Amino acid sequence: MWTCVKLFIVFIILTQKVQKSIGFFPQFAPFVEKLIKNKADYIVERRAYLREYDFIIVGSGPAGCVVANRLTENPNFNVLLIEAGTVETLVEQVPLFAPYEFLTRYNWGYLAERQPYSCLGLKDQQCGFPRGKALGGTSVINGMLYTRGFKEDFDEWVRLGNYNWDYYETVLPAFKKSEKARLKFYHKPEYHNTSGLLGVSHNPHQTPITKIFMDANKLMGLDEIDYNSDDNIGVAHLQANTLKGRRHSAYKAFIEPFLHRRNLHIMLNTRVTKVLIDRVTRVAYGVELLRKKRRQKFIARREVILSAGTFHSPQLLMLSGIGPREDLEKIGVEVIHDSPVGKEMYDHISFPGLMFTTNLTNPSAPMLEIKNLVKMMGNFLHGKGYATVPNGVESLAFIQTPTFNAPNERLPNIELILLTLVPHSDNGHAVRNSERMSDWLYDSVYRPLEGETTYSFLIVISLLHPKSVGYMKLRDRNIFSPPKFYSNFFKEPEDVESILEAIKYTFYLINTEPFKNINARLHNIPIPTCKHLNFGSDDYWRCAIRTWCVSLHHQTATCKMGSTRDAVVNSELKVYGVKKLRVIDTSIIPNSPSSHTNAASFMIGEVGADLIKKDWQRQRQTWYNYYH
């Protein structure tokens, strides 16, 4: 009976969110979703708030949830965790529908500034920069891909002066500490942990395309690897933050099972407006926030911790007077410490323009048919079926292109992502809108395939180490004004050439026997703004790359960690120039990693929590020695 009730709830909310054109039960969906939301918010926020806490954590993304969990393991610490969003519902746990979450209230909905080098085929020629607005942060809306990065990535962190981030001593143990691995395909057990809190699983469902993609890459000379081990170059089954076929967000893993802790207080639907800093002593002592239209202040006796993410942590630092002096003075913010906040912003730019058709029948197509939706949701509630495939991603390959100037032969510069959820899977509704594809691009290239009943798939090319580096700055001193993001995607032509090399690799891949056996063919309708060029020529692909490209939403380095003057925090994640203030999230990553940033955010939370506990243990020991 309960399974039927859950299926009904999921179905009517889903039809409201992503099936407005069908209009099935729309009058019930807002009521049911509000009912679930209000109950969840009440459960989370059921305690009376104090005026002072030992630690105040701003932001409940993966790192913030981990830090809140680990600090409240000590009953002598009381912690306030502040989140601008609310609690996820059952719908957010459906892995396949990750793209739909970009169109909901769980996404801040930021946009990059329009630039002439890239995103020319997107709406208003602006790349979308989605960020999670929920308890669990972006782990509630992202693609769930769990790729840690490679030892060589973290060796670079150490080279930049972050000596306590050694891969084997610090980073790998932190990754393993979080992990509750449920891996059924090839993996190296010594690099994994089965008793942690965070679900990491291989897909419980695979389409026939997965094996074909992996076999073809093996014929190209790649080995099957566990990319979350000491393997770097190769092809692999996807590892994702799912458990029993459902999204396993930071909230589900690190907060929900521990809501009984009396020393953990959570504040939802609350916007922190600034960090309170004594301008004489330069000590952070609390936060100012806006909650239910009331401005309030809360005091942190020990530390303020910013885990608000790659965009909001730097925004809060700058609004609190920590940032580039010239930029802050222009908008009337009093400067406490001149710091290069936001001066660097790396990201992974990708090219999703290689779509292939096959002669294989797809039992889930057309996806918008009611019978197919009901079947998918029914299977999902039992942890199986296509709805358990995160974002439609089934396999990854890591390669090194010929002209990549790699620091060593083991570091890849390209990630190939196999997707079977394609722009026309839902007849041009949420899948393409989640990446802001323009109407003219969809109508000309993808609409002709609507209603097909055979498999199509994308091989998305992601550039892992771009030469082009972006930046961000404040628009004004209003916390509710979105910052300005300058991605600079493809500002350096070398980045276009790297993707062009990966396109050529992909064509060799499609020409192997496994793909020939299913009659895999490039969907060859040209992009309208590039059709003046010879289709398939290098110049055509250069045009296509700049036109149909999207961010993978892996921004880093806006609060860069390091030992030099271009850094915002030191290797203990303490903000330079201010005491009792740390940043613990992916904004501290000092480079562009060879991975998605999802896994790293959990690891950074684990390391950050350990650093805090060690600091205060040392101070306690010092006080004890002094008085005894």
N, C-alpha and C positions, 0 to 999 in steps of 0.2 A: 504493500500500500504506500509506504513512504517513498519508495522508488518512483511510483507513479506521480506522487505529489511533486517530487523534485523535478521530474521530467517536465511536468506541466509548467512549473515556475521557470525553469530554464528556457523552455520553448517560448512562453509568452513574452518574457523579457527580451529574448533574442529577436523575436519578430518585431518588437518595438524598436530595438536599437539598430538593426541592420536590414530589416525587411519592410521598411515603411511603404514601399511600393506595393507590397502584398496586402498589408493592413490587417493581418490576422490578429484578433484580440487586442487591438491597440488600447482600448479603453481600460483594460485590466492591468497592463504592464506597469505604468507609473505607480499605481497603488501598491502592487506586490513588491516592486523594487524599493519603494519608500518604506514599506513595512519591514523588509529585511534590513535595510540600512539603519532605521531608527533602533531596532532591536540590537543590532551589532554595536552601534555607537554607545548605547546605554551600557551594554556589558563591558565595553572597554573603558568608559569614562565614569564608572560607578563610584569612585572614591572622591572625597572632598580634597581640594587642593590646599597645599601649604603655601606660606609666603616665601619660605626658604627651602632650598634643596642642596644636597652635597654637589650633585652634578645636574646641569641642565643640558639636554641634548636637543639641538635644533635640527629636525629632519629625521624621518623614520624610513629612509631608504635601506638597502641592504646593510650598509656599514652602520647606520644609526641603530637599526634593530639589533645587530650583533653586539654593539657596545652596550646598549641598554640591558640586554640579556646577561652579558658577562659581568657587568658592574653590579647588578642586583643579585648575583650569586652570593655576594657578601652582604649579609643582613644588616651590617653597620652602615652601608651606603644607601641613601635614598636618592632616587633619580626621577626627574621629570623629563618625559619624552614628548616633544611638541611636533605636531603634524598639521599642515595646512589642509589636507584632504580628509577623507573619511575611510570607512572599512570596505574592502572588496566584497562582492557577492559571489554566488555560485557561478554566475556567468563568466566572471573573470578567470575562473579556474579551467575553462575549456581551452586547451592549448592551441587548437586550430584557429581560434578566432582572435588571436593576438592582434592582427591588423585592425580589427573592428574597435579595439580598445583605444586606438589613437583618435577615434572620433567621438569619444565619450568625455564625461566630466572628470575622468581619472587622468586626463592628459592636460598639462599646462598649455599646450598648443602653441609653442614658440615657433617663430620663423626666423631664418637667416635673412640678413639684408640682401637686397638684390644686387648681383654683381655680374659683370659681362663674361666671366670665364666658364660658368657652369649653371646647371639647373634651368636651362633655357626652355625645356619642354614641360616645366611644372607650372602650376597656377601662379600667375603674377611673377613667374621666373624666380620663385623663392623656394629654397629647400625647407622642408619641415624639420624642426628640432623638438620632437616630442620628449616630454619628461613626465614621470609618474607623480600624480597628486593623490596619494592614498597612503594608508598605513601599510608600509612595505615599499613605498616609493615606486621607482620604475620597474621593480621586480613584479609588480602587479599588471603591467601592460607590455613588457618587452617580449622578445622572441624566445626567452628562456635558454638560449644557447649557453652552454657551460664550457668555455674554453679558457684555460688558465693563463696561457702564454708560456713561453719557453725560458729555460734557464738563462739563455743569452739576453733576453729582455731584462731580467732582473740583475744580471751582471752589469748592465749599463746603468742601472740605478746606483749600484755601488760605486761605479766609476765616477759618477757625478757627486760623490761625497756622502752617500747615504749608507754608511758602513754597517749599520745594524740591520740591513735588509738583505743579508746573504741568503741565497736561494735555499741551500740545504739546512742552514741553521735556523732560519726564521720563516721564510716564505712558504716552502713546501709543508712544514709542520702546521702552519696556519691554514693552508688549503685543506689539509687532511682533517684537521680538528673539526671543521664545519660539516664535513661530508658524510652523508648517509647513502653510500653507493649501492645501487641496485642495477648492476651491469651484466647483461646476459651475452653480449658479443665479446669480441677480442678486447682485452684490457690487461694491464699489468697490476696485479693486486697490491704489490708493494707500494704503489703510488696512490692508493685509495684507502678509504676508511668506511666501514659499514655501520659504525655506531654513533655517528654524529647526528646533527639535527636537520641538515639541509638535504632534501632529496636530490639525487643525481642519477638519472636513469637513461638507458637506451630507449628508443621509441618502441612501445609495445606493438605498434602496427607499422608495417612497411608496404609501400606499393612495389610492384615489380621493377620500377625504375631504379630503386636503391641498389639492388644487386647488379643491374646492368651498368650503372655509373661506377660502382666500385670495381667491377671486372674490367671495364674499359680503362680505368686509370692504372690498374695493375699491368695491363698490356702496354701502357705508356711508360712503364718502368717504376711506378710507385709501389711501395709496400703498404700493406694494411697496418695502420698504426693505432696506438692509443695516444692521442694528442695531449692528454693530460698526464703524460709520463715524461720520459727522457727522449721520446720520439718527436721529430720535428717535421720532416718532409714526408708526405704520404697521404693516403686516403683513409677515411674512417667512418664508422657509424656515428651518428650524432649522439652526444651526451648533453642532456638538458636538465634544467631544474624542474623536473616533474617527479611525482610519486604516485604510483598506482594509476597512471594515465591522466593525472591532473596537475595543473600548474602548482608548484610548491614555492610560494612567494616568501619573502623575508618575514612577513607577518605570520604566515602559517607555520613557518619553521621556528622562529625565534621569539615570537611574542604571544601568539594565541595559547600555546600550551603552558604559559607562565603568567597568565593574567591573575592568578591567585597570589602572586608575590605582593605583600603589603607595602614593600619599599619601591614598587614600580608604579608611578602615576603617569597616565597618558592623557594628553590634551589634543583633541581633534578640532578640525575646522578653525584653526588658529594661525594667524600670520605674525611671525616675529618681524618687527620693524627695524630693530637695531640691537647691537650688543652694547650693554652698559659698560663703559670704560672710564676709570678715574684718570682724568687728563694730566694730573700731577704725577701720580705713581705709575701710570700706564698699566694698571691691573684691571682685568675684566672681572666684574662682580655680579653680572646678571644679564637679563634681557628685558627689553620692552616689547610688548605684543599687543595685538588687536584681536579681541575675542568677543563675539556677539555685540559688535559695535562699541565695545568698551576698551579703552586703552589701559593696560595694566603693566606692572613691573614685578618680576620675580627674581629673587636673589640666589646666586650660586656660591655656596661657601667654599667650594674647592675649585671647580673649573666650569667654564662654558665650553661646550663641544659643538662645533658646526659640522653636521653631517647632512647638510641640505642639498648636496649634489654639485655637479660641475658648474651649474649656472647660479644657483641660489647662495651657495657658500661665498663665492667671490662678490656677489651682489651685496650680501649682508656686510662683508668686510668693508667694502667701499662706502656703503651708507653709514657705517660706524666710524669712518675716518681713516681706514687703513687701505691705501691704494695709491695709484700714481698721482702725485701732488698736483701736477698741471691739470689733469682731467677732473679731479675732485674740486679744485678751486673754481673751475669754469662753471660748475653747476651749483656752487654755493655750499659744498660740504666742508666742514672744518677738518683739517688734516691732523691726525694724531701721529701717523707714521707713514712715511713715503715708501711704498712697496709696489713691486711690479704685478699686482693682482690683475688677472685677465689679459696680460700682455702676450701670452702664448695660448693657443688653443689648437690641439691636434684633433683629428677625426679621421675615420675611415670612410672614404668616398667609394661608392660602388657603381657598377654599370649593370643594370638588370635587362639590357636590351637584347640578350640572346635567348630567344624562345624557340623551342623545337616541338614539332608535332610528331605523332607516332600512329601506328595502326593498332595499338592496344586499347581494348575497351575499358573505360573507366566506370566502375559501378557506382561511384558517388556523383556522377555528372548526369544532368545539370544540377548543380548544388542547390539552387534555389527552389527546386521542386519540393513541396511539402513532405512527400513521402520519403525523400532522401534525407531531409533535415530531421524528421522524427526518428528515422533509423539511426542516423549518426548520433543523435543525442541519447537514444536508448543504449547504444553501444558504449558511449562515453561514460554513462553512469555505472557501467560494469568494467571500466578501465580498459576498454579496447576500441578498435575501429579507427577510422580516419580522423575523427575529432581529437584523438590523443596525439596527433602529430604537431609539434610546436611550430606554429606559423607556416605550416606546410613544408618545413625544412626536414630533409631526410638523411643527408650525408654531407660531409665536408672533405675537401682536399686542400692541402697546403703545398704550394710549389714555389720554385725560385726561377724567375725569368732570366734569360741570358745576359741582359745588360745591367742587372741589379748589382750595384756596388756593395755587396754584402760584407759586413765585418768578419763573417766566417761562413763556411759552406753549409752550415746547418740551419741558417736563419731564412725562413721563407719571406717573400715579399707580396705574395698573392694568396688569397683564400678563394677557393671555388665553392659556392654554396648551391646545393641541389634543392630546388623548390618545385613541388607539384601543385602548389596553390598559386595560380597565375592570374593576371589582371581580369580575364574574362570568366574566371571560375564562378563569380557571382553576378555575371552580366553587368560588370562595370559599376557595381555599387561600392562596397567598402574597401575591397582589396586595392583598387587603383586609387581611391580617394585617400587612403591612409598614407600614401606617398605623394599626394597632391598632383597626380598626373593630370595634365590639361585635357580639356574635352577634345580639342582638335587632334591631339596625339592618340588618345584612346579610340576616338571614332574612326580614324583613318587606319590604324594599325591593328587594333585588337577586337573592335566590335564585329568584324566579319566572322569571328570564330565563336560568337555567342551561341550557346545551345549545343555545342559539339559533345559527343559522347565518348570520345577517345582521349587518352592521356596526352596532355601537353605538359611541358616542364621548362623551367628556367634554369640556366646555369649563371648565377650572379657572380660577377667578378669584383672582389673587394681588394682595394689597395691598402696594404698593411702599414707601409712606411712611406707616406707621402712626403715629398719635398716641400709642398705648399703648407704653410702654417697660418692659421687664422688667429683672431683675437676677439675679445668682447669688451664692452665698456657700458657704463650707465647711460641711459637715455636722459634721465633727470634724477632728482633726489626723492622721487615718489616710489615707495616700495612696490606699488601696484603697477608701475610702468615697466613693461618688459625690457630687459637690457637689449642693447644692440649687438648682434652677432655677425661678425665678418668672417665667413668660412674660408675665403680665398681658395676654394676648390679649383684645381687645375690652373692656378695662377702660374705655376711652374710647368712648362710644356713637357718636361720629363715624366710627369705623372701620367699624362695622356699616353705617352709612348709605352709606359709599363703596362697599362691596361690593354693597349693594342697588342703587345706581345702575348698577353694572356688570352686574348680573343683568338689568336692564331693557334695557341695550344689547344683551345677548346674545339676548334674545327678539326684538328688532328684526332682529338678524342672522339668526336662524333663519327669520324670515318673508320673507327675500329669495328670489328665484327659484332660485338654485343649490341651496339647501337644500329648497325646495318640490319640486324635480324628483326628489329621492330620498325624498320623504315623511318628512323629518326631523321627529320629534315628541318633545316632552319626555316622559320617563318619569315618569309622574305618580302613582306610589304615594306617599302622604304619609309623612313620618317619623312614627313612632307618637307620640312625645312632643309633636308639633306638630299632630296631626290635629284637635285641638279648635278650631283656627283655620281660617278659610276658605282652602282650598288656593289658592295663587297670590296671596293678598293680601300687602301689605307686612308685616303682622304675622307671617304664616306664614313668610315668607322671613327675617325677623329671628330667629325661633325656629330655623329650619333652619340659619342661618349659625352661630349659637352652638353648635348641636348637632353638625353634621357639618363640622368644620373641622380642618385639619392645618397643622402647621408645614412650610415648605419647607426648613427646616434651613439657614437663611442667617444664623445669629447673628453679630453683630458688636459691637464697642465695649467688650468686657470688659477690654481693655488699651488703652484709647482713646489715640489720638495727638493731641497738641495742645500749645498754649503756655500754657494756663491751669491753674488748680488742680484742675480736674476731669479732667485727663489723667494717664495712667500713663507714657507714653513721649513723647519729643520727636520732632521731625520727622526726626531721623536714627535713630529707632527705639531710642534708648538709654533705658533705664529711669531715671526720675528717682530720685535719692537713692542710686544704686549705680553704681559704675564697672565697665566691662568686661562689661556685661550688656545684651543687646538682646532685643527681641521682634520676630520677623519672621513674621507670619502674619495671618489675617483678623481676629484679635482687636483689631488696631490701628485698623481702619476706624472713623472717628469718628461715622458716621451710618448711616442705612439707605439703601443705594444703590438705583438703579433697575435692578438686575441681580441675577442669581444670583452668589454669591460665588466660584464655582469659578475663573473667569477671573482675577478680581482676586487670588486667592491666588498664581497664577503670577507676575503682574505685581509684586506686593509682594516676592516672592522675588528677582526680577531687580533691582529698585531697592535692596533691602536688601543684596544682594551687592555692587552697585556702591558703595554707601555705605561698606561695610567695606573694600573694596579701596582706595578713595580715602583713607580714614582712615590705613590702614597705609602707603600710599605716601607720604603727607605726613610721617608720623613717620619713615620711613626717610630721606626727603630732609632732614628736620631733623637727624637723627643724622649724616648724611653732611656737611652743612654745618658742624656743630659740630666734627667731627674733622678737617675739611679747611679 
